Amino acid sequence: MLLRENIFGLRHTNMKTHLLWLLILISVVFTNVSFACSRFEFGVPICAQFTRADAVFIGKAIKIEDLTGKDDYPDNWLKVQFKVQQNFKGAKNSIFTLITNDWRAACGLKIKKGQTWIIYANYDDEDNTFVSNIGYKYNPKEDKEDLEILNAASERKTNTTISGRLISHGAYEYKYEPVEITVEGNGSRQTTTTNVEGTFKVSPLTAGNYKVKMKFPFHASPNFVIPNLKYVYTEGTPTFFEYEAELKLGDCDYSFFEIFRYSK
């Protein structure tokens, strides 16, 4: 199964700014890893992509409009109309329209009329439209396992989980030393450590509010690559970092962080 990155989380910004920030975040994150623009392989569970998106569907592109020069759009912005073939979340109408980009040198979706895609989209409240920079051309054979996960997620049959990844950034490299992770909430407390790739996962959980606490064995500054709004940071050695996650049944919460290490 291919695991793909989901760069959502900026829901209340202007749509054009939204997509621009998606590209900036991608360039920051993937300095450390190789990736393909429309098929991300950064270890993010598909169910987590599903959780963050407002709409997930399989659709055939039936109309593509170049928005260059319209409403102050820069080059290569597109309005794409899809005929929905299978709705997993938020695409109940037979026709679904979204705004995306076709930046060849960056990470746009190279959608062509007649192609069938799996799309993850978010709704932009200010512009009253859906936007997406995450998707991949649909292949029934290659994507069979993905579809099983999406079907399970749409029926809320996936495990409720909190997971994430720590990546290195800054003058002193984070060598993926184990970081203690504690998840507390709903009367439960689970503790684990990050693995050699800097990832962690706590499951299964019940729906509710949780605090995720990180204990670094060195002085560090963890920064959300996808911003979470509520967090607490305590400097020193060890460094403590805490953030909050609100889960519904079947949600897969996923966050990843740049780790600035202040001393070796």
Contacts in CASP RR format, 6 or more apart in sequence:
PFRMAT RR
TARGET T0000
AUTHOR 0000-0000-0000
METHOD contacts of the structure
MODEL  1
MLLRENIFGLRHTNMKTHLLWLLILISVVFTNVSFACSRFEFGVPICAQF
TRADAVFIGKAIKIEDLTGKDDYPDNWLKVQFKVQQNFKGAKNSIFTLIT
NDWRAACGLKIKKGQTWIIYANYDDEDNTFVSNIGYKYNPKEDKEDLEIL
NAASERKTNTTISGRLISHGAYEYKYEPVEITVEGNGSRQTTTTNVEGTF
KVSPLTAGNYKVKMKFPFHASPNFVIPNLKYVYTEGTPTFFEYEAELKLG
DCDYSFFEIFRYSK
1 46 0 8 1.000
1 145 0 8 1.000
1 146 0 8 1.000
1 149 0 8 1.000
2 39 0 8 1.000
2 41 0 8 1.000
2 142 0 8 1.000
2 146 0 8 1.000
3 40 0 8 1.000
3 41 0 8 1.000
3 42 0 8 1.000
3 43 0 8 1.000
3 44 0 8 1.000
3 45 0 8 1.000
3 46 0 8 1.000
4 39 0 8 1.000
4 40 0 8 1.000
4 41 0 8 1.000
4 42 0 8 1.000
4 44 0 8 1.000
4 46 0 8 1.000
4 49 0 8 1.000
4 134 0 8 1.000
4 135 0 8 1.000
4 136 0 8 1.000
5 26 0 8 1.000
5 29 0 8 1.000
5 35 0 8 1.000
5 40 0 8 1.000
5 41 0 8 1.000
5 42 0 8 1.000
5 43 0 8 1.000
5 44 0 8 1.000
5 134 0 8 1.000
6 40 0 8 1.000
6 44 0 8 1.000
6 48 0 8 1.000
6 49 0 8 1.000
6 52 0 8 1.000
6 53 0 8 1.000
6 120 0 8 1.000
6 134 0 8 1.000
6 254 0 8 1.000
7 22 0 8 1.000
7 25 0 8 1.000
7 26 0 8 1.000
7 29 0 8 1.000
7 133 0 8 1.000
7 134 0 8 1.000
7 226 0 8 1.000
8 52 0 8 1.000
8 53 0 8 1.000
8 120 0 8 1.000
8 122 0 8 1.000
8 134 0 8 1.000
8 226 0 8 1.000
9 52 0 8 1.000
9 122 0 8 1.000
9 226 0 8 1.000
9 227 0 8 1.000
10 17 0 8 1.000
10 18 0 8 1.000
10 21 0 8 1.000
10 22 0 8 1.000
10 227 0 8 1.000
11 122 0 8 1.000
11 123 0 8 1.000
11 124 0 8 1.000
11 125 0 8 1.000
12 125 0 8 1.000
12 126 0 8 1.000
13 21 0 8 1.000
13 124 0 8 1.000
13 126 0 8 1.000
14 124 0 8 1.000
14 126 0 8 1.000
14 127 0 8 1.000
15 99 0 8 1.000
15 124 0 8 1.000
15 126 0 8 1.000
15 127 0 8 1.000
15 129 0 8 1.000
15 131 0 8 1.000
16 73 0 8 1.000
16 77 0 8 1.000
18 122 0 8 1.000
18 124 0 8 1.000
18 131 0 8 1.000
19 99 0 8 1.000
19 100 0 8 1.000
19 101 0 8 1.000
19 131 0 8 1.000
19 133 0 8 1.000
22 107 0 8 1.000
22 133 0 8 1.000
23 103 0 8 1.000
23 106 0 8 1.000
23 107 0 8 1.000
23 108 0 8 1.000
23 133 0 8 1.000
25 225 0 8 1.000
25 226 0 8 1.000
26 35 0 8 1.000
26 107 0 8 1.000
28 225 0 8 1.000
28 258 0 8 1.000
29 42 0 8 1.000
29 167 0 8 1.000
29 225 0 8 1.000
29 256 0 8 1.000
30 42 0 8 1.000
32 167 0 8 1.000
32 168 0 8 1.000
32 169 0 8 1.000
33 42 0 8 1.000
33 167 0 8 1.000
34 41 0 8 1.000
35 41 0 8 1.000
35 42 0 8 1.000
37 106 0 8 1.000
37 107 0 8 1.000
37 108 0 8 1.000
37 109 0 8 1.000
38 107 0 8 1.000
38 108 0 8 1.000
38 109 0 8 1.000
38 110 0 8 1.000
38 134 0 8 1.000
38 135 0 8 1.000
38 136 0 8 1.000
38 137 0 8 1.000
39 136 0 8 1.000
40 134 0 8 1.000
42 165 0 8 1.000
42 256 0 8 1.000
43 165 0 8 1.000
43 199 0 8 1.000
44 254 0 8 1.000
44 256 0 8 1.000
45 149 0 8 1.000
45 161 0 8 1.000
45 163 0 8 1.000
45 252 0 8 1.000
45 254 0 8 1.000
46 146 0 8 1.000
46 149 0 8 1.000
46 150 0 8 1.000
46 153 0 8 1.000
47 149 0 8 1.000
47 152 0 8 1.000
47 153 0 8 1.000
47 158 0 8 1.000
47 161 0 8 1.000
47 250 0 8 1.000
47 252 0 8 1.000
48 163 0 8 1.000
48 252 0 8 1.000
48 253 0 8 1.000
48 254 0 8 1.000
49 56 0 8 1.000
49 120 0 8 1.000
49 134 0 8 1.000
50 56 0 8 1.000
50 88 0 8 1.000
50 89 0 8 1.000
50 120 0 8 1.000
50 149 0 8 1.000
50 150 0 8 1.000
50 153 0 8 1.000
50 154 0 8 1.000
50 158 0 8 1.000
50 252 0 8 1.000
51 153 0 8 1.000
51 250 0 8 1.000
51 251 0 8 1.000
51 252 0 8 1.000
51 253 0 8 1.000
51 254 0 8 1.000
52 120 0 8 1.000
52 122 0 8 1.000
52 254 0 8 1.000
53 89 0 8 1.000
53 120 0 8 1.000
53 121 0 8 1.000
53 122 0 8 1.000
53 134 0 8 1.000
54 89 0 8 1.000
54 90 0 8 1.000
54 121 0 8 1.000
54 122 0 8 1.000
54 123 0 8 1.000
54 130 0 8 1.000
55 89 0 8 1.000
55 90 0 8 1.000
55 91 0 8 1.000
55 96 0 8 1.000
55 119 0 8 1.000
55 120 0 8 1.000
55 121 0 8 1.000
55 122 0 8 1.000
55 123 0 8 1.000
55 130 0 8 1.000
56 87 0 8 1.000
56 88 0 8 1.000
56 89 0 8 1.000
56 90 0 8 1.000
56 91 0 8 1.000
56 118 0 8 1.000
56 119 0 8 1.000
56 120 0 8 1.000
56 121 0 8 1.000
56 150 0 8 1.000
56 154 0 8 1.000
57 82 0 8 1.000
57 84 0 8 1.000
57 85 0 8 1.000
57 86 0 8 1.000
57 87 0 8 1.000
57 88 0 8 1.000
57 89 0 8 1.000
57 90 0 8 1.000
57 91 0 8 1.000
57 96 0 8 1.000
57 118 0 8 1.000
57 119 0 8 1.000
58 84 0 8 1.000
58 85 0 8 1.000
58 86 0 8 1.000
58 88 0 8 1.000
58 116 0 8 1.000
58 117 0 8 1.000
58 118 0 8 1.000
58 119 0 8 1.000
58 138 0 8 1.000
59 82 0 8 1.000
59 83 0 8 1.000
59 84 0 8 1.000
59 85 0 8 1.000
59 86 0 8 1.000
59 96 0 8 1.000
59 116 0 8 1.000
59 117 0 8 1.000
59 118 0 8 1.000
59 119 0 8 1.000
59 138 0 8 1.000
60 82 0 8 1.000
60 83 0 8 1.000
60 85 0 8 1.000
60 114 0 8 1.000
60 115 0 8 1.000
60 116 0 8 1.000
60 117 0 8 1.000
61 80 0 8 1.000
61 81 0 8 1.000
61 82 0 8 1.000
61 111 0 8 1.000
61 112 0 8 1.000
61 113 0 8 1.000
61 114 0 8 1.000
61 115 0 8 1.000
61 116 0 8 1.000
61 117 0 8 1.000
62 81 0 8 1.000
62 82 0 8 1.000
62 83 0 8 1.000
62 95 0 8 1.000
62 113 0 8 1.000
62 114 0 8 1.000
63 80 0 8 1.000
63 81 0 8 1.000
63 113 0 8 1.000
64 78 0 8 1.000
64 79 0 8 1.000
64 80 0 8 1.000
64 81 0 8 1.000
64 111 0 8 1.000
64 112 0 8 1.000
64 113 0 8 1.000
65 78 0 8 1.000
65 79 0 8 1.000
65 80 0 8 1.000
65 81 0 8 1.000
66 77 0 8 1.000
66 78 0 8 1.000
67 73 0 8 1.000
67 77 0 8 1.000
67 78 0 8 1.000
67 79 0 8 1.000
67 99 0 8 1.000
68 74 0 8 1.000
68 75 0 8 1.000
68 76 0 8 1.000
68 77 0 8 1.000
76 101 0 8 1.000
76 102 0 8 1.000
76 103 0 8 1.000
76 104 0 8 1.000
77 99 0 8 1.000
77 100 0 8 1.000
77 101 0 8 1.000
77 102 0 8 1.000
78 99 0 8 1.000
78 100 0 8 1.000
78 101 0 8 1.000
78 102 0 8 1.000
78 111 0 8 1.000
79 97 0 8 1.000
79 98 0 8 1.000
79 99 0 8 1.000
80 97 0 8 1.000
80 98 0 8 1.000
80 99 0 8 1.000
80 100 0 8 1.000
80 111 0 8 1.000
81 95 0 8 1.000
81 96 0 8 1.000
81 97 0 8 1.000
82 95 0 8 1.000
82 96 0 8 1.000
82 97 0 8 1.000
82 98 0 8 1.000
82 117 0 8 1.000
82 119 0 8 1.000
83 94 0 8 1.000
83 95 0 8 1.000
84 91 0 8 1.000
84 93 0 8 1.000
84 94 0 8 1.000
84 95 0 8 1.000
84 96 0 8 1.000
85 116 0 8 1.000
88 150 0 8 1.000
88 151 0 8 1.000
88 153 0 8 1.000
88 154 0 8 1.000
89 153 0 8 1.000
89 154 0 8 1.000
96 119 0 8 1.000
96 121 0 8 1.000
96 130 0 8 1.000
97 129 0 8 1.000
97 130 0 8 1.000
98 119 0 8 1.000
98 121 0 8 1.000
98 129 0 8 1.000
98 130 0 8 1.000
98 131 0 8 1.000
98 132 0 8 1.000
99 127 0 8 1.000
99 129 0 8 1.000
99 130 0 8 1.000
99 131 0 8 1.000
99 132 0 8 1.000
100 108 0 8 1.000
100 109 0 8 1.000
100 111 0 8 1.000
100 131 0 8 1.000
100 132 0 8 1.000
100 133 0 8 1.000
101 108 0 8 1.000
101 109 0 8 1.000
101 133 0 8 1.000
102 108 0 8 1.000
102 109 0 8 1.000
102 110 0 8 1.000
102 111 0 8 1.000
104 110 0 8 1.000
107 133 0 8 1.000
108 133 0 8 1.000
109 117 0 8 1.000
109 132 0 8 1.000
109 133 0 8 1.000
109 134 0 8 1.000
109 135 0 8 1.000
111 117 0 8 1.000
115 137 0 8 1.000
116 137 0 8 1.000
116 138 0 8 1.000
117 135 0 8 1.000
117 136 0 8 1.000
117 137 0 8 1.000
117 138 0 8 1.000
118 135 0 8 1.000
118 136 0 8 1.000
118 137 0 8 1.000
118 138 0 8 1.000
118 143 0 8 1.000
118 146 0 8 1.000
118 150 0 8 1.000
119 132 0 8 1.000
119 134 0 8 1.000
119 135 0 8 1.000
120 132 0 8 1.000
120 134 0 8 1.000
120 135 0 8 1.000
121 130 0 8 1.000
121 131 0 8 1.000
121 132 0 8 1.000
121 134 0 8 1.000
122 130 0 8 1.000
122 131 0 8 1.000
122 132 0 8 1.000
123 129 0 8 1.000
123 130 0 8 1.000
123 131 0 8 1.000
124 130 0 8 1.000
124 131 0 8 1.000
136 143 0 8 1.000
149 158 0 8 1.000
152 158 0 8 1.000
153 250 0 8 1.000
153 252 0 8 1.000
156 248 0 8 1.000
156 249 0 8 1.000
156 250 0 8 1.000
157 250 0 8 1.000
158 250 0 8 1.000
158 252 0 8 1.000
159 203 0 8 1.000
159 204 0 8 1.000
159 205 0 8 1.000
159 250 0 8 1.000
159 252 0 8 1.000
160 203 0 8 1.000
160 204 0 8 1.000
160 205 0 8 1.000
160 206 0 8 1.000
160 207 0 8 1.000
160 247 0 8 1.000
160 248 0 8 1.000
160 249 0 8 1.000
160 250 0 8 1.000
160 251 0 8 1.000
160 252 0 8 1.000
161 201 0 8 1.000
161 202 0 8 1.000
161 203 0 8 1.000
161 204 0 8 1.000
161 205 0 8 1.000
161 251 0 8 1.000
161 252 0 8 1.000
161 253 0 8 1.000
162 183 0 8 1.000
162 201 0 8 1.000
162 202 0 8 1.000
162 203 0 8 1.000
162 205 0 8 1.000
162 210 0 8 1.000
162 212 0 8 1.000
162 245 0 8 1.000
162 247 0 8 1.000
162 253 0 8 1.000
163 199 0 8 1.000
163 200 0 8 1.000
163 201 0 8 1.000
163 202 0 8 1.000
163 203 0 8 1.000
163 252 0 8 1.000
163 253 0 8 1.000
163 254 0 8 1.000
164 199 0 8 1.000
164 200 0 8 1.000
164 201 0 8 1.000
164 254 0 8 1.000
164 255 0 8 1.000
164 256 0 8 1.000
165 197 0 8 1.000
165 198 0 8 1.000
165 199 0 8 1.000
165 200 0 8 1.000
165 256 0 8 1.000
165 257 0 8 1.000
166 174 0 8 1.000
166 176 0 8 1.000
166 179 0 8 1.000
166 194 0 8 1.000
166 198 0 8 1.000
166 199 0 8 1.000
166 222 0 8 1.000
166 256 0 8 1.000
166 257 0 8 1.000
166 259 0 8 1.000
167 174 0 8 1.000
167 198 0 8 1.000
167 225 0 8 1.000
167 256 0 8 1.000
167 257 0 8 1.000
167 258 0 8 1.000
167 259 0 8 1.000
168 174 0 8 1.000
168 175 0 8 1.000
168 176 0 8 1.000
168 258 0 8 1.000
168 259 0 8 1.000
168 261 0 8 1.000
169 223 0 8 1.000
169 258 0 8 1.000
169 259 0 8 1.000
169 260 0 8 1.000
170 258 0 8 1.000
170 260 0 8 1.000
170 261 0 8 1.000
171 260 0 8 1.000
171 261 0 8 1.000
172 261 0 8 1.000
172 262 0 8 1.000
172 263 0 8 1.000
172 264 0 8 1.000
173 261 0 8 1.000
174 220 0 8 1.000
174 259 0 8 1.000
174 261 0 8 1.000
176 194 0 8 1.000
176 195 0 8 1.000
176 196 0 8 1.000
176 197 0 8 1.000
176 198 0 8 1.000
177 217 0 8 1.000
177 218 0 8 1.000
178 193 0 8 1.000
178 194 0 8 1.000
178 195 0 8 1.000
178 217 0 8 1.000
179 193 0 8 1.000
179 194 0 8 1.000
179 198 0 8 1.000
179 200 0 8 1.000
179 214 0 8 1.000
179 215 0 8 1.000
179 216 0 8 1.000
179 217 0 8 1.000
180 191 0 8 1.000
180 192 0 8 1.000
180 193 0 8 1.000
180 214 0 8 1.000
180 215 0 8 1.000
181 191 0 8 1.000
181 192 0 8 1.000
181 193 0 8 1.000
181 194 0 8 1.000
181 200 0 8 1.000
181 202 0 8 1.000
181 212 0 8 1.000
181 213 0 8 1.000
181 214 0 8 1.000
181 215 0 8 1.000
182 189 0 8 1.000
182 190 0 8 1.000
182 191 0 8 1.000
182 212 0 8 1.000
182 213 0 8 1.000
182 215 0 8 1.000
183 189 0 8 1.000
183 190 0 8 1.000
183 191 0 8 1.000
183 202 0 8 1.000
183 205 0 8 1.000
183 210 0 8 1.000
183 211 0 8 1.000
183 212 0 8 1.000
183 213 0 8 1.000
184 210 0 8 1.000
184 211 0 8 1.000
184 213 0 8 1.000
185 208 0 8 1.000
185 209 0 8 1.000
185 210 0 8 1.000
185 211 0 8 1.000
186 205 0 8 1.000
186 206 0 8 1.000
186 208 0 8 1.000
186 209 0 8 1.000
186 210 0 8 1.000
188 205 0 8 1.000
188 206 0 8 1.000
190 202 0 8 1.000
192 200 0 8 1.000
192 201 0 8 1.000
192 202 0 8 1.000
193 200 0 8 1.000
194 200 0 8 1.000
205 247 0 8 1.000
206 249 0 8 1.000
207 247 0 8 1.000
207 248 0 8 1.000
207 249 0 8 1.000
207 250 0 8 1.000
207 251 0 8 1.000
208 246 0 8 1.000
208 247 0 8 1.000
208 248 0 8 1.000
209 244 0 8 1.000
209 245 0 8 1.000
209 246 0 8 1.000
209 247 0 8 1.000
210 244 0 8 1.000
210 245 0 8 1.000
210 246 0 8 1.000
210 247 0 8 1.000
211 242 0 8 1.000
211 243 0 8 1.000
211 244 0 8 1.000
211 245 0 8 1.000
212 242 0 8 1.000
212 243 0 8 1.000
212 244 0 8 1.000
212 245 0 8 1.000
212 255 0 8 1.000
213 240 0 8 1.000
213 241 0 8 1.000
213 242 0 8 1.000
214 222 0 8 1.000
214 239 0 8 1.000
214 240 0 8 1.000
214 241 0 8 1.000
214 242 0 8 1.000
215 238 0 8 1.000
215 239 0 8 1.000
215 240 0 8 1.000
216 222 0 8 1.000
216 238 0 8 1.000
216 239 0 8 1.000
216 240 0 8 1.000
216 241 0 8 1.000
216 259 0 8 1.000
217 237 0 8 1.000
217 238 0 8 1.000
218 237 0 8 1.000
218 238 0 8 1.000
218 239 0 8 1.000
218 261 0 8 1.000
218 262 0 8 1.000
218 263 0 8 1.000
219 235 0 8 1.000
219 236 0 8 1.000
219 237 0 8 1.000
219 239 0 8 1.000
219 261 0 8 1.000
219 262 0 8 1.000
219 263 0 8 1.000
220 239 0 8 1.000
220 241 0 8 1.000
220 259 0 8 1.000
220 260 0 8 1.000
220 261 0 8 1.000
220 262 0 8 1.000
221 233 0 8 1.000
221 235 0 8 1.000
221 239 0 8 1.000
221 259 0 8 1.000
221 260 0 8 1.000
221 262 0 8 1.000
222 233 0 8 1.000
222 239 0 8 1.000
222 241 0 8 1.000
222 257 0 8 1.000
222 258 0 8 1.000
222 259 0 8 1.000
222 260 0 8 1.000
223 257 0 8 1.000
223 258 0 8 1.000
223 260 0 8 1.000
224 231 0 8 1.000
224 243 0 8 1.000
224 255 0 8 1.000
224 256 0 8 1.000
224 257 0 8 1.000
225 256 0 8 1.000
225 257 0 8 1.000
225 258 0 8 1.000
226 255 0 8 1.000
226 256 0 8 1.000
228 243 0 8 1.000
228 244 0 8 1.000
228 245 0 8 1.000
228 255 0 8 1.000
230 243 0 8 1.000
230 244 0 8 1.000
231 241 0 8 1.000
231 242 0 8 1.000
231 243 0 8 1.000
231 244 0 8 1.000
232 240 0 8 1.000
232 241 0 8 1.000
232 242 0 8 1.000
232 243 0 8 1.000
233 239 0 8 1.000
233 240 0 8 1.000
233 241 0 8 1.000
233 242 0 8 1.000
234 240 0 8 1.000
234 241 0 8 1.000
237 263 0 8 1.000
243 255 0 8 1.000
245 253 0 8 1.000
245 255 0 8 1.000
247 253 0 8 1.000
END
